[in-house]
Structure formats: C-alpha cells, structure tokens
C-alpha cells in the first residue's frame, strides 16, 4: 500500500505542476484512498490538501471546501498543525470565491497569527494580504 500511495501522490503532484487540475483530482482521489489503506493519516491529510487546491483551480469551490474540511480534520488528528492551517486558508479562499462574506470573516479570524505561532512568517504575511485584498474587493477599506 505504501508504494501505491507514493506513486499516486507523485502522479497527482506532477499533474498539478503541469496545470492539469482535472487529471490531478483523479490522482489525488487515488492517493487519498491509498494513504488511507496504508494507515498514514498525515500523508492522507496532505493528499486532501492537494485535492483542495485542484478543486479550487478547477473552480469547483464547494468541493474545495469539503476537501479542505477533511484535510484540516485529518491534519489535526495526525498532529500536523501547519497542514491544518493551510487547509483552513484554502477553505477561506473557496468561501470567498462563493461570496460567503460572513463565513470568510469567521474563517480568516486569527489565521495570520496561527501561521506566526507556527513560525511560518511568509504564510502569515500572505494570509494578512489575503484579508486585506478581500476587504478591498468588498469595499470595506
């Protein structure tokens, strides 16, 4: 199961890097199943995160929200706080794409600070920039 999972995840990543989100979605689905079969929740969470990004690129925001929620939950259970935080950020961006302003505000609350607590200062700055961009697009600034 481990080799299968690695092969599927690598294929999904390759498809992603070559701008093939639909192909990558199918490969991430296979990687998720393979990581689950291998009993590796941390890598399964990473595959869910990759799937989230591909759904976002394919403009399937509802599926991105679902995948991000699963990624965040698995990342928390497997003690992967960085992946949990990234998954939450992806969920926030998908909520914004769907125009759910109230949910976006709740989702983004404290996110830059969480990145900073993890020592991920670039991600913290990016999260703050996303907050500002969203506020600007809404005319809140």
N, C-alpha and C positions, 0 to 999 in steps of 0.2 A: 504493500500500500504506500509506503514512503516514497519509493521511486516513482510510482504513478503520480502521486501528488506533486512531487518536484517537477516532473515533466509537464504536467498540466499547468502548473503555476507559471513555469518558464514560458510556455507557449502563450498563455494569456498575456504575460508581460510583453512578449515580442509583438503580439497583435496590437496591443495598446501603443507601444512605441512606434508602430508603423501605421498609426491612425486608422485602425480598423475596429471601431468600438463594437459593432455587432458580432464580429468574429471573436473578439476578446470576451464579450459577455458569455458566449457559449463555453469558451475555455475556462473562464473563472467559475462558471457553474460546475464544470467538471472538477476543477481544482478544489472547490469547496467540498464537494462530495468525497473526494479522495482524502483531503485532510481530516474530514470527519471520520472516515473509515480508519485512518491511521491514528486517530485519537489525539490529534495535535490541535488543541483549541486556539493556541496563539497564532499558528500559521493559517488556520481556518479563518480567524478574525482578519488577518492580513488579506486573505483572498476576498472576503466580504467587502473590505475596504476598496480593493481594486475593482470589484464589481460595481460598487457605488460610483466610483469615478467614471466607469464606462457608461453606466446608465445616464449619468449627468451629461457626458459628451454626446450621447445619442438623444438628448432632450427628453428622456423618459424620467421625469422628476419624481413621480410617485414611486416608481421602482427604486430610484436612488435613495429616497427617504427610507423605504423599507430595508434596503440593503445596509444603509448607514446605521440604522437602529440595531440590526442584527450584529453588525461589525462592532459597534460600541459595546453592546452587551457582552459579546464573547471576549472582547479585549479586556473588559473589566474583570470578568471571571478568571481569565488567564493571566491577570496581573501585568497587563500591557497598557499603562496609562497614556503613553504617547499615542498609540494607535486608537485608543478610546477617544482621545481629544481630537485627533484628526477626523475620525468618523463623525463626531459631533459637528465639526466645522463643515464637513461635506453635507450633512443633513441641513444645517442652517442655510447653506447656499442653495440647496434644492428647494427649501421652503421659500426662499426669496424669489427663485425663478417662478414659483407658483403664485407669487403675490400675497402670501400669507404674512403680512407685516407684523401682526401681534405675535405669532409663533416665532418669527425670525428674531424679534427683540428678546423674547424669553430664551431662545436657543443660544444667542450670542452673548448673553449676560455672563460675565466672568470668564469668558473663553480666553481672551488675551492674557489675563492673569494666570490662568491654569497653564498655558504654554510657558509662561515665565517661570512658574513654580517648577516646571519640569526641566528648566534650563534651555528651553527651545526659544531663544530670543528672536530669531528670524521669523518663526511661525507666529510668535506673539505680535510682532510688528505687522505681519501680513493680516492677522485677524483684526487688529486695530484698523488697518487700512480698509478692510472689507466693511467693518462697521461704518467707517466714515463715508465710503462710497455708497453704501446702501442708504444712509441718511441723506446724502447729497441727491441721489436719484429720486428720493421721496419728496425732496424739498424741505427737509427738516433742518437744514443748516442755512 
